[in-house]
């Protein structure tokens, strides 16, 4: 289980340059839910942008507002200058499941970080790439989850003001 005090949300490369992907709108919307929920629950978040000069910046739907953004040219965010996850757990989402998300997750796992991947907030240009990428990550030790499941797991219980605020995000 992921915990509020032990988890960092990692949003990988949800950039305007990928907007032509069939699943982009839904992935960006779901990433935005995670960012909003993380903010409510005071879970730190970090976003990355792959070569923003060419792929542009993070889509506005993600709703970044003060979260750190790391520009990179390496596929794994872990290998980018300025990327720093010090929590023992990470919740990862973004684009593309089989490239930058996969390499980031694999590097986090190699560093001993427990990783959950929000499958409904993760995409690839082709469905088969997403499917194979997620299977690979699960075999490597990542846990597959959904936005709703992850946010409710971070809430830990119903009836709190944070739960009520998160409930509005996921409904």
C-alpha positions as MATLAB code, in Angstrom:
seq = 'XXXXXXXXXXXXXXXXXXXXXXXXXXXXXXXXXXXXXXXXXXXXXXXXXXXXXXXXXXXXXXXXXXXXXXXXXXXXXXXXXXXXXXXXXXXXXXXXXXXXXXXXXXXXXXXXXXXXXXXXXXXXXXXXXXXXXXXXXXXXXXXXXXXXXXXXXXXXXXXXXXXXXXXXXXX';
ca = [
       0.000    0.000    0.000;
       1.114    3.515   -0.738;
       0.923    6.112    1.999;
       0.511    9.866    2.087;
       3.749   10.409    3.987;
       5.791    7.931    1.958;
       4.763    8.555   -1.654;
       5.715   10.943   -4.444;
       3.515   11.369   -7.519;
       5.601   11.273  -10.712;
       3.928   12.634  -13.868;
       5.988   11.676  -16.918;
       5.900   13.714  -20.145;
       2.199   14.548  -20.566;
       3.092   17.147  -23.189;
       1.365   18.976  -26.009;
       3.537   17.163  -28.548;
       1.641   13.944  -27.785;
      -1.834   15.470  -28.173;
      -2.423   13.623  -31.484;
      -2.517   10.278  -29.622;
      -6.030    8.818  -29.456;
      -5.807    8.382  -25.688;
      -4.124   11.701  -24.896;
      -7.190   13.588  -23.646;
      -8.150   10.848  -21.194;
      -4.579   10.326  -19.969;
      -4.102   14.065  -19.411;
      -7.450   14.314  -17.595;
      -6.630   11.372  -15.348;
      -3.152   12.748  -14.615;
      -4.869   15.991  -13.669;
      -7.033   14.094  -11.203;
      -3.935   12.581   -9.638;
      -2.234   15.973   -9.377;
      -5.326   17.539   -7.805;
      -5.747   14.639   -5.390;
      -2.062   14.713   -4.452;
      -2.338   18.423   -3.723;
      -5.355   17.838   -1.448;
      -3.549   15.029    0.378;
      -0.253   16.942    0.547;
       1.554   14.227   -1.415;
       4.561   15.729   -3.199;
       4.458   15.653   -6.983;
       7.055   16.115   -9.683;
       6.534   16.307  -13.444;
       8.914   15.783  -16.329;
       9.058   17.085  -19.870;
      10.930   15.250  -22.598;
      12.735   17.720  -24.870;
      10.164   20.524  -24.458;
      11.742   22.509  -27.275;
      10.338   19.914  -29.665;
       7.487   18.288  -27.712;
       6.313   21.484  -25.991;
       5.276   21.742  -22.363;
       2.934   19.843  -20.071;
      -0.712   19.955  -21.133;
      -2.851   22.399  -19.132;
      -5.309   19.605  -18.260;
      -2.663   18.164  -15.938;
      -3.172   21.215  -13.769;
       0.353   21.821  -12.583;
       0.502   24.733  -10.175;
       3.894   25.086   -8.562;
       4.909   21.432   -8.748;
       8.514   21.086   -9.917;
       9.007   20.295  -13.611;
      12.212   18.614  -14.756;
      13.241   18.997  -18.380;
      15.040   15.973  -19.784;
      16.446   14.364  -22.882;
      17.011   10.960  -21.273;
      14.099    8.542  -21.313;
      14.243    7.649  -17.607;
      13.304   10.605  -15.433;
      15.484    9.109  -12.697;
      18.557    9.844  -14.835;
      17.608   13.493  -15.464;
      19.370   16.344  -13.714;
      17.109   17.748  -11.042;
      14.873   14.703  -10.667;
      14.751   13.763   -7.021;
      12.405   11.270   -5.432;
      13.428   10.563   -1.852;
      10.280    8.786   -0.682;
      10.229    4.981   -0.476;
       7.161    4.826   -2.720;
       6.137    6.403   -6.020;
       2.877    6.640   -7.911;
       3.702    7.009  -11.603;
       1.598    8.087  -14.578;
       2.202    9.599  -18.001;
       3.385    8.989  -21.548;
       4.653    6.665  -23.028;
       4.043    3.477  -21.065;
       6.650    1.477  -22.946;
       9.416    4.127  -23.099;
       9.750    6.999  -20.609;
       7.254    5.651  -18.069;
       8.778    2.179  -18.292;
      12.372    3.297  -17.976;
      11.496    5.619  -15.078;
       9.643    2.859  -13.235;
      12.423    0.328  -13.831;
      15.046    2.739  -12.510;
      12.911    3.548   -9.451;
      12.483   -0.167   -8.763;
      16.245   -0.670   -9.146;
      16.738    1.986   -6.455;
      14.445    0.130   -4.076;
      11.418    2.401   -4.516;
       8.051    0.631   -4.370;
       6.136    1.734   -7.485;
       2.487    1.815   -8.415;
       1.510    2.711  -11.990;
      -1.903    4.279  -12.589;
      -2.896    2.459  -15.782;
      -5.803    4.774  -16.626;
      -3.447    7.763  -16.414;
      -0.776    6.159  -18.586;
      -0.711    5.949  -22.357;
       1.209    5.160  -25.503;
       0.647    5.983  -29.138;
      -0.312    2.352  -29.846;
      -2.439    0.166  -27.561;
      -0.096   -2.791  -27.962;
       2.852   -0.723  -26.710;
       0.894    0.293  -23.615;
      -0.210   -3.279  -22.974;
       3.264   -4.765  -23.357;
       4.860   -1.937  -21.372;
       2.495   -2.402  -18.442;
       2.933   -6.187  -18.466;
       6.696   -5.686  -18.412;
       6.476   -3.293  -15.460;
       4.227   -5.621  -13.510;
       6.641   -8.513  -14.077;
       9.481   -6.273  -12.892;
       7.696   -5.639   -9.592;
       5.515   -2.570  -10.110;
       1.915   -2.708   -8.920;
      -0.759   -1.722  -11.433;
      -3.555    0.451  -10.077;
      -6.088    3.058  -11.170;
      -6.464    6.732  -10.357;
      -9.445    6.124   -8.106;
      -7.865    3.175   -6.297;
      -4.611    5.062   -5.710;
      -6.271    8.218   -4.426;
      -8.547    6.296   -2.072;
      -5.580    4.260   -0.847;
      -3.784    7.522   -0.088;
      -6.886    8.770    1.785;
      -6.819    5.674    4.009;
     -10.342    6.274    5.376;
     -13.694    7.820    4.585;
     -15.334   10.688    6.399;
     -12.354   13.027    6.610;
     -12.320   16.457    4.951;
      -9.535   15.206    2.643;
     -11.619   12.178    1.633;
     -14.595   14.399    0.834;
     -12.408   16.668   -1.302;
     -10.814   13.713   -3.106;
     -14.235   12.156   -3.638;
     -15.218   15.240   -5.633;
     -12.098   14.788   -7.786;
     -12.826   11.143   -8.658;
     -16.591   11.425   -9.231;
];
